Amino acid sequence: MDIRVSLSTEDTATLLTENLVHGSISAERIDHYVAGNVRVMVFEKYFMRNSSRASLTVVVHPDERGATAVHSVGSGGGQNALFKFDWGAGSSFSNSVEKILEQYII
C-alpha cells in the first residue's frame, strides 16, 4: 500500500509506532532503521484466529512534492510451510497503517 500524508517522516513513524505497539493493535516493533529522513520499520503481530504471526514492513520518506510517502507491506500469517494461505492476516496488518494515518492522507 502506498499513501501520502501531511506529517513529517519523524511524526509519521512515531504515530505508527505508538498506535501499532502501544495501541489496540498490540504489535511488536522488531527493528527500526533511520537514514536521514528515511525510516524503515518492521513490526510483528500474533493472530490468535489462525495461530500465526504476520510481519509488517513500513518505509516512510519525503516525496518529491514535499509530502511524506508511506509504503507498507504485510507478510506471513500462513499456518504451515506447504500452503502459504494467510487468511488475510498480512493484508489486515498492512491496512492498519492507512487506518492510523487516515486523517493525514493527502
C-alpha positions as CSV (number, residue, x, y, z in Angstrom):
1,M,0.0,0.0,0.0
2,D,1.2,3.5,-0.9
3,I,-0.1,6.7,0.6
4,R,1.0,10.3,1.1
5,V,0.5,12.2,4.4
6,S,0.9,15.7,5.6
7,L,3.0,14.7,8.6
8,S,6.8,14.8,8.8
9,T,8.7,11.5,8.4
10,E,9.5,11.5,12.1
11,D,6.0,12.3,13.2
12,T,4.6,9.6,10.9
13,A,7.0,7.0,12.3
14,T,6.2,8.0,15.8
15,L,2.4,7.9,15.3
16,L,2.6,4.5,13.6
17,T,4.8,3.0,16.4
18,E,2.6,4.4,19.1
19,N,-0.6,3.0,17.6
20,L,0.8,-0.3,16.5
21,V,2.8,-1.2,19.5
22,H,1.1,0.7,22.4
23,G,-2.4,1.0,20.9
24,S,-5.1,-1.5,20.5
25,I,-3.3,-3.5,17.7
26,S,-0.6,-4.8,20.1
27,A,2.2,-5.5,17.7
28,E,5.9,-5.6,18.5
29,R,8.4,-3.4,16.7
30,I,11.2,-5.8,15.6
31,D,13.5,-3.2,14.1
32,H,13.7,0.5,13.2
33,Y,16.3,2.0,10.8
34,V,16.8,5.7,10.2
35,A,18.9,7.2,7.4
36,G,18.4,10.9,7.2
37,N,14.7,11.5,6.5
38,V,14.0,7.9,5.7
39,R,12.6,5.5,8.2
40,V,12.2,1.7,7.8
41,M,10.2,-0.1,10.5
42,V,9.4,-3.8,10.9
43,F,6.6,-4.9,13.1
44,E,5.3,-8.4,14.0
45,K,1.9,-9.4,15.4
46,Y,0.4,-12.7,16.6
47,F,-3.0,-13.5,15.2
48,M,-5.0,-15.8,17.5
49,R,-7.7,-16.5,14.9
50,N,-5.3,-18.6,12.9
51,S,-2.5,-19.2,15.4
52,S,0.1,-17.5,13.2
53,R,2.4,-14.4,13.1
54,A,2.4,-11.7,10.5
55,S,5.0,-9.1,9.8
56,L,4.6,-5.5,8.6
57,T,7.3,-3.5,6.9
58,V,6.8,0.2,6.6
59,V,9.0,2.7,4.7
60,V,8.5,6.4,5.4
61,H,10.3,9.1,3.4
62,P,9.8,12.6,1.9
63,D,8.4,12.6,-1.6
64,E,9.2,15.0,-4.5
65,R,6.2,17.2,-3.7
66,G,7.0,17.9,-0.1
67,A,4.7,15.4,1.4
68,T,5.6,12.2,3.3
69,A,5.3,8.9,1.4
70,V,4.4,5.8,3.3
71,H,4.8,2.3,1.8
72,S,3.7,-0.7,3.8
73,V,3.6,-4.4,3.0
74,G,2.2,-7.2,5.2
75,S,3.5,-10.7,5.1
76,G,3.1,-14.1,6.7
77,G,0.1,-15.3,8.5
78,G,0.2,-18.8,7.0
79,Q,-0.2,-21.9,9.1
80,N,2.3,-24.3,7.6
81,A,5.3,-24.5,5.1
82,L,3.3,-26.2,2.3
83,F,0.4,-23.8,1.9
84,K,1.1,-20.0,2.0
85,F,-2.5,-19.1,2.6
86,D,-2.6,-16.4,5.2
87,W,-6.4,-15.9,5.8
88,G,-5.9,-12.1,5.3
89,A,-3.6,-11.6,8.3
90,G,-0.8,-9.9,6.3
91,S,-3.1,-7.6,4.4
92,S,-5.1,-6.8,7.5
93,F,-1.9,-5.8,9.3
94,S,-0.9,-3.6,6.3
95,N,-4.3,-1.9,6.1
96,S,-3.9,-0.8,9.7
97,V,-1.3,1.7,8.5
98,E,-3.9,3.5,6.4
99,K,-6.4,3.5,9.2
100,I,-3.9,5.0,11.7
101,L,-2.9,7.8,9.2
102,E,-6.4,8.3,7.7
103,Q,-6.8,11.9,8.9
104,Y,-3.4,12.9,7.5
105,I,-3.8,11.4,4.0
106,I,-3.4,13.9,1.2
